[in-house]
Amino acid sequence: MKGERAVVLFSGGLDSTTVLYLARSQGYHLYCLIFAYGQRHRKEIRAAQKIARLNKLPYKIVKINLPWTKSSLIAGKKKIPSFSVRRKNIPSTYVPGRNTIFLSYALSLAESIGAKKIFIGANSIDFSGYPDCRPAYYYAWQKVLKALDTRIKIVAPLLKMSKARIIQLGSKLGVPYHLTWSCYRGGKNPCGLCDSCHWRQQGFQEAGRSDPLKYQHVAGTVSRNF
Protein backbone atom coordinates (compact mmCIF):
# COMPACT_ATOMS: atom_id res chain seq x y z
CA MET A 1 0.00 0.00 0.00
CA LYS A 2 1.26 3.45 -0.92
CA GLY A 3 3.16 5.19 1.86
CA GLU A 4 3.87 2.03 3.86
CA ARG A 5 7.32 1.12 5.05
CA ALA A 6 9.01 -1.88 3.46
CA VAL A 7 12.34 -3.66 3.73
CA VAL A 8 14.30 -4.58 0.61
CA LEU A 9 16.95 -7.29 0.63
CA PHE A 10 19.40 -5.49 -1.58
CA SER A 11 22.52 -6.94 -3.19
CA GLY A 12 23.08 -4.38 -5.93
CA GLY A 13 22.48 -7.07 -8.55
CA LEU A 14 20.14 -7.01 -11.51
CA ASP A 15 17.21 -8.72 -9.79
CA SER A 16 17.30 -6.95 -6.43
CA THR A 17 17.72 -3.55 -8.09
CA THR A 18 14.72 -4.20 -10.32
CA VAL A 19 12.69 -5.13 -7.24
CA LEU A 20 13.86 -1.97 -5.45
CA TYR A 21 12.69 0.21 -8.35
CA LEU A 22 9.41 -1.71 -8.61
CA ALA A 23 8.67 -1.24 -4.90
CA ARG A 24 9.68 2.41 -5.10
CA SER A 25 7.30 2.94 -8.04
CA GLN A 26 4.49 1.55 -5.88
CA GLY A 27 5.10 4.26 -3.30
CA TYR A 28 6.71 2.27 -0.48
CA HIS A 29 9.12 3.95 1.93
CA LEU A 30 12.07 1.61 1.54
CA TYR A 31 14.81 0.48 3.91
CA CYS A 32 17.65 -1.46 2.30
CA LEU A 33 19.46 -4.37 3.93
CA ILE A 34 22.85 -5.12 2.37
CA PHE A 35 24.83 -8.16 3.51
CA ALA A 36 28.58 -8.63 3.72
CA TYR A 37 28.98 -12.34 4.29
CA GLY A 38 32.48 -12.90 2.95
CA GLN A 39 31.41 -13.13 -0.68
CA ARG A 40 34.13 -12.94 -3.31
CA HIS A 41 32.12 -10.44 -5.29
CA ARG A 42 32.27 -7.74 -2.62
CA LYS A 43 31.94 -5.33 -5.50
CA GLU A 44 28.19 -5.91 -5.27
CA ILE A 45 28.18 -4.21 -1.86
CA ARG A 46 29.62 -1.02 -3.36
CA ALA A 47 27.08 -1.26 -6.19
CA ALA A 48 24.24 -1.55 -3.67
CA GLN A 49 25.51 1.47 -1.73
CA LYS A 50 25.71 3.60 -4.89
CA ILE A 51 22.18 2.71 -5.95
CA ALA A 52 20.74 3.25 -2.47
CA ARG A 53 22.42 6.66 -2.28
CA LEU A 54 21.23 7.54 -5.78
CA ASN A 55 17.68 6.96 -4.60
CA LYS A 56 18.33 8.64 -1.22
CA LEU A 57 17.29 5.48 0.60
CA PRO A 58 18.44 4.49 4.09
CA TYR A 59 20.51 1.32 4.15
CA LYS A 60 22.26 -0.93 6.62
CA ILE A 61 25.22 -3.19 5.87
CA VAL A 62 25.02 -6.33 7.99
CA LYS A 63 28.27 -8.25 8.43
CA ILE A 64 27.95 -12.02 8.82
CA ASN A 65 30.67 -14.59 9.33
CA LEU A 66 30.05 -18.10 7.98
CA PRO A 67 33.41 -19.85 8.58
CA TRP A 68 31.94 -23.35 8.21
CA THR A 69 30.61 -23.01 4.69
CA LYS A 70 32.41 -24.67 1.79
CA SER A 71 30.68 -22.57 -0.85
CA SER A 72 33.01 -21.45 -3.63
CA LEU A 73 31.35 -18.05 -3.36
CA ILE A 74 33.09 -17.63 0.00
CA ALA A 75 35.92 -20.17 0.20
CA GLY A 76 38.85 -18.39 -1.42
CA LYS A 77 40.66 -21.49 -2.70
CA LYS A 78 37.66 -22.97 -4.50
CA LYS A 79 37.18 -22.22 -8.16
CA ILE A 80 33.97 -20.52 -9.25
CA PRO A 81 32.43 -22.91 -11.81
CA SER A 82 31.58 -21.78 -15.31
CA PHE A 83 28.03 -22.17 -16.56
CA SER A 84 27.08 -25.61 -17.84
CA VAL A 85 23.78 -26.70 -19.41
CA ARG A 86 24.56 -30.27 -18.35
CA ARG A 87 24.81 -29.55 -14.64
CA LYS A 88 22.19 -31.40 -12.59
CA ASN A 89 23.39 -30.83 -9.04
CA ILE A 90 23.27 -27.64 -7.01
CA PRO A 91 26.43 -25.66 -7.91
CA SER A 92 29.24 -25.02 -5.45
CA THR A 93 28.34 -21.32 -5.35
CA TYR A 94 25.27 -22.11 -3.23
CA VAL A 95 25.65 -20.71 0.29
CA PRO A 96 23.71 -22.96 2.71
CA GLY A 97 21.03 -21.08 4.63
CA ARG A 98 21.85 -17.73 3.05
CA ASN A 99 18.35 -16.58 2.17
CA THR A 100 16.98 -17.95 5.43
CA ILE A 101 19.51 -15.85 7.33
CA PHE A 102 18.81 -12.78 5.20
CA LEU A 103 15.05 -13.06 5.59
CA SER A 104 15.37 -13.52 9.35
CA TYR A 105 17.30 -10.26 9.59
CA ALA A 106 14.75 -8.58 7.33
CA LEU A 107 11.91 -9.83 9.52
CA SER A 108 13.60 -8.44 12.61
CA LEU A 109 14.06 -5.05 10.93
CA ALA A 110 10.50 -5.02 9.57
CA GLU A 111 9.03 -5.72 13.00
CA SER A 112 11.23 -3.03 14.55
CA ILE A 113 10.28 -0.25 12.12
CA GLY A 114 6.67 -1.22 11.52
CA ALA A 115 7.15 -2.38 7.92
CA LYS A 116 4.52 -4.67 6.44
CA LYS A 117 6.44 -5.93 3.42
CA ILE A 118 9.81 -7.56 2.80
CA PHE A 119 10.85 -7.41 -0.86
CA ILE A 120 13.32 -9.94 -2.26
CA GLY A 121 14.57 -10.43 -5.83
CA ALA A 122 14.45 -14.23 -5.80
CA ASN A 123 13.96 -15.87 -9.19
CA SER A 124 13.13 -19.51 -9.89
CA ILE A 125 13.51 -19.59 -13.69
CA ASP A 126 16.82 -18.09 -14.83
CA PHE A 127 18.91 -19.10 -11.83
CA SER A 128 21.45 -21.69 -10.74
CA GLY A 129 19.12 -24.18 -9.06
CA TYR A 130 19.51 -22.92 -5.50
CA PRO A 131 16.87 -24.52 -3.23
CA ASP A 132 16.14 -21.21 -1.49
CA CYS A 133 15.05 -19.61 -4.76
CA ARG A 134 12.16 -22.00 -5.38
CA PRO A 135 8.47 -21.08 -4.95
CA ALA A 136 7.95 -23.80 -2.30
CA TYR A 137 10.56 -22.13 -0.10
CA TYR A 138 8.67 -18.83 -0.09
CA TYR A 139 5.31 -20.52 0.45
CA ALA A 140 6.86 -22.12 3.55
CA TRP A 141 8.02 -18.70 4.76
CA GLN A 142 4.49 -17.37 4.56
CA LYS A 143 3.43 -20.17 6.92
CA VAL A 144 6.18 -19.16 9.33
CA LEU A 145 4.97 -15.56 9.28
CA LYS A 146 1.40 -16.70 9.88
CA ALA A 147 2.57 -18.79 12.86
CA LEU A 148 4.25 -15.66 14.26
CA ASP A 149 0.90 -13.87 14.10
CA THR A 150 2.34 -11.01 12.09
CA ARG A 151 0.92 -9.10 9.15
CA ILE A 152 4.33 -8.89 7.50
CA LYS A 153 4.48 -10.49 4.07
CA ILE A 154 7.42 -11.55 1.91
CA VAL A 155 7.03 -10.24 -1.63
CA ALA A 156 9.01 -11.93 -4.42
CA PRO A 157 7.58 -10.31 -7.57
CA LEU A 158 10.23 -11.76 -9.90
CA LEU A 159 9.93 -15.34 -8.67
CA LYS A 160 8.38 -16.74 -11.86
CA MET A 161 9.72 -14.23 -14.39
CA SER A 162 12.42 -14.91 -16.96
CA LYS A 163 15.51 -12.74 -16.89
CA ALA A 164 14.40 -11.12 -20.16
CA ARG A 165 11.04 -10.11 -18.65
CA ILE A 166 12.81 -8.77 -15.57
CA ILE A 167 15.08 -6.61 -17.73
CA GLN A 168 12.14 -5.35 -19.78
CA LEU A 169 10.33 -4.42 -16.58
CA GLY A 170 13.40 -2.74 -15.11
CA SER A 171 14.02 -0.77 -18.29
CA LYS A 172 10.51 0.68 -18.07
CA LEU A 173 11.16 1.60 -14.44
CA GLY A 174 14.44 3.32 -15.26
CA VAL A 175 16.71 0.85 -13.46
CA PRO A 176 20.38 1.95 -13.81
CA TYR A 177 21.68 -1.43 -14.92
CA HIS A 178 25.08 0.14 -15.58
CA LEU A 179 25.50 0.47 -11.80
CA THR A 180 24.49 -3.11 -10.97
CA TRP A 181 26.88 -6.01 -10.43
CA SER A 182 26.06 -9.68 -11.05
CA CYS A 183 29.35 -11.56 -11.57
CA TYR A 184 30.31 -14.12 -8.91
CA ARG A 185 34.03 -13.62 -9.50
CA GLY A 186 34.07 -9.93 -8.68
CA GLY A 187 36.90 -8.74 -10.92
CA LYS A 188 37.37 -5.38 -12.60
CA ASN A 189 34.96 -6.47 -15.30
CA PRO A 190 32.40 -9.30 -15.11
CA CYS A 191 33.86 -12.61 -16.24
CA GLY A 192 31.04 -13.57 -18.59
CA LEU A 193 31.50 -17.25 -17.70
CA CYS A 194 29.86 -17.86 -14.32
CA ASP A 195 26.18 -18.76 -13.95
CA SER A 196 25.19 -15.24 -12.96
CA CYS A 197 26.96 -13.68 -15.95
CA HIS A 198 25.46 -16.27 -18.28
CA TRP A 199 21.86 -15.64 -17.21
CA ARG A 200 22.37 -11.89 -17.29
CA GLN A 201 23.87 -11.87 -20.78
CA GLN A 202 21.20 -14.19 -22.14
CA GLY A 203 18.50 -12.11 -20.48
CA PHE A 204 19.66 -8.94 -22.22
CA GLN A 205 19.90 -10.80 -25.54
CA GLU A 206 16.38 -12.15 -25.26
CA ALA A 207 15.03 -8.80 -24.09
CA GLY A 208 16.48 -7.22 -27.22
CA ARG A 209 18.56 -4.80 -25.19
CA SER A 210 22.25 -4.08 -24.78
CA ASP A 211 23.90 -4.88 -21.45
CA PRO A 212 25.80 -1.74 -20.39
CA LEU A 213 28.53 -3.80 -18.69
CA LYS A 214 31.66 -4.92 -20.53
CA TYR A 215 32.49 -8.61 -20.10
CA GLN A 216 35.78 -10.42 -20.24
CA HIS A 217 34.01 -13.14 -22.21
CA VAL A 218 30.77 -12.75 -24.17
CA ALA A 219 28.63 -15.86 -24.08
CA GLY A 220 26.54 -17.01 -27.02
CA THR A 221 22.83 -17.52 -26.75
CA VAL A 222 22.02 -20.91 -25.21
CA SER A 223 18.94 -22.81 -26.28
CA ARG A 224 16.26 -23.32 -23.64
CA ASN A 225 15.47 -26.79 -24.98
CA PHE A 226 17.26 -28.74 -22.25
N, C-alpha and C positions, 0 to 999 in steps of 0.2 A: 504494500500500500504506500502511496506517495507520502513522503515525509518521514517514514519510519526509519529507524536505525537498522543497519545490517552489517554483518561481518563478512569480509571477503578473504578467502584463503588465496593469497596472492604470491605467485612465484616469479612474475615478470615474463612468463612464457606466452606463447600464442593463445592458448586456451583460456588461461586465467585472466589475461588482459581483455580478451573479448567478453568474458563474463563480467569483469569490472565495468566495462563501458556499457554493457547491456543493463546491469543493475543501476548504474548512474542515470541512464536514459529513462528509467522507470521512476526516478525521483527519490531513491533511497539515500539516506545519509550514511555513507560508507566508512568503515574502519578496516584497514588492511592488516592482515597478519602475514608476516614474511618469516620464513624459517631458515635458519642456518644450522644444518644438521651434519656438516662435514662433507657436503657434496662437492665433487670435483668441479662442477660447473658453478662455482661461486659467483661467476659473472652474472648469473640470473638474479642474484640478490641486488647487485648494483642496478640492473635493469628495472627491477621492481621499485627500488627507491626513486629512480628518475621518473617513472610513470606516475607513481603516487604523488610526487612533488608537482609534476606537471598538472595534475588534477586537483592540487591543493587538498589532498586527502590525508588524514592522520594515519600513521602506520606504526607498527611495533615489530621489531626484529626479535624473534625468539630463538635463543641458542640452545640446541639439544645435542647431547653427546650419546652416540650409539656405538660404543667400542666393541660390542659383541657381533655386530653384523658383518657378514662376508660379502655384502653387495659390492659389485665392481663400481658402483656409483660413489662409494665411500672409500673402500679399501684401495689404497694408492698403488699397490703392486699388481692388482688385477687389471686385465685388459678390457676395455669397453668393447663389447662385440659389435660387429657391423651387422646391418640389417640382413635378414635371410628369410625368404618366402617359405623355406622348408622347415623352419624352426617350429617345433610343437610344444616344447616345454617353456615354462616361464623363464625369461632371460635373467642373466646374472645382475642386471641393473635394478631389479626389483629390490626395494628396501622393505623388509618385513615390518608390518605394523605402521608404516609411515602415515597413511591417510587416517588411520584410527587415532594415532597420536595427534595429528594436525586437527582433526575434527573435535577431539576432546578439549584441546586448547581453545578452539573457536567457540565451543559450547560454554566454556568457563567465561570467556570474554563477553559473549552474547548475554548470558545471564547477569553479568556484572553491570553492563551498560544499558540493559533493557532492550536489546535488539531482538527482533522476532524472526529474522532470517539469517541463515549462513549460506553464502554462495560459494560454490566450488566448481572448478572447470573440468571435472572428470569427464572422460569420454570413453565409451565402450566399443567404438567402431574402428577408428584409425588410431590404434594404440598398440602397446607391446604385449598385451595379454596379462597385465597385472590383475590379480584377483580383487584388489580393492578399487578397481575401476569398472566393475560389473554392476548392472542394475540391481541384482539381488543383494549386493552389499549395502546399497543405499536404502533399499526397502527395509532391510534389517535395522538400519540406523533409525528409521522413522519409528519402529517399534520401541527402540530404546528410549527415544524422546517421549513417546507416549507413556512409557512406564515411569518416566521421571515426572510426569504430570506437568509438562511444560508446553507452552504454545509455540516454542521455537521450532522452525522447520528448516531442513537442509534442502537447498535448491540447487539442482545440477542441470541447468537448462541445455547443456551441450551433450548430455549423456548418450543420446541416440542419434547425434548428428555426425555426418562425415566431415573430414577436415575441410573439404571444399566448401561445404555449406557454412561451416564456422567462419571461414575466411570471407565469404560473401556477406555474411551477417556483419562481421566486424568492419568490413570496408564501408558498409552503409552507416555504421555508427561512428566512423572516423577513428578507428583504432590505429595508433601509430606503430604499425608492425616493424618499422625500422628501428624502434627502441627495444623490441622484445628479444628474448634469447631462448633458444630451444635446445641447442646442442648439448649432449651429455658430456662431451670431452672438454668443453670450456676453454678453447684456445683463443687466439686473436680473432680468427674467423671460424665460423661453424665448419665442422669436418665434412659434412655432407654424406657421411657413411653410417652413422649410428641410427638406431630406430627412429629417434625423435627428428633427426634431420631428414630421414627418408619420408616420413609421413608429412612433414611440413612442406618439403619440396613437391611431393606429389599433390598435396592439397592445393598449392598455388597453381600448379599445372592444370588441374581439373577445374579449378575456379576460373581459369582463363585470365589470371592475374600474374603480375611479376613480383617475385619475392624481393624485397629491398635489400636483403642481406646477401653478401658475397661468400660463396662456399669454396672450400678447398677442393671439393670434388662435387660435381653436379651429377646427380643420379638421373637415370632414364625413367620414363614412366613404366610402372610395373602393373601388369594385368591383375584385375581383381578376381579372375577366375581360378582361384586356388583355395 
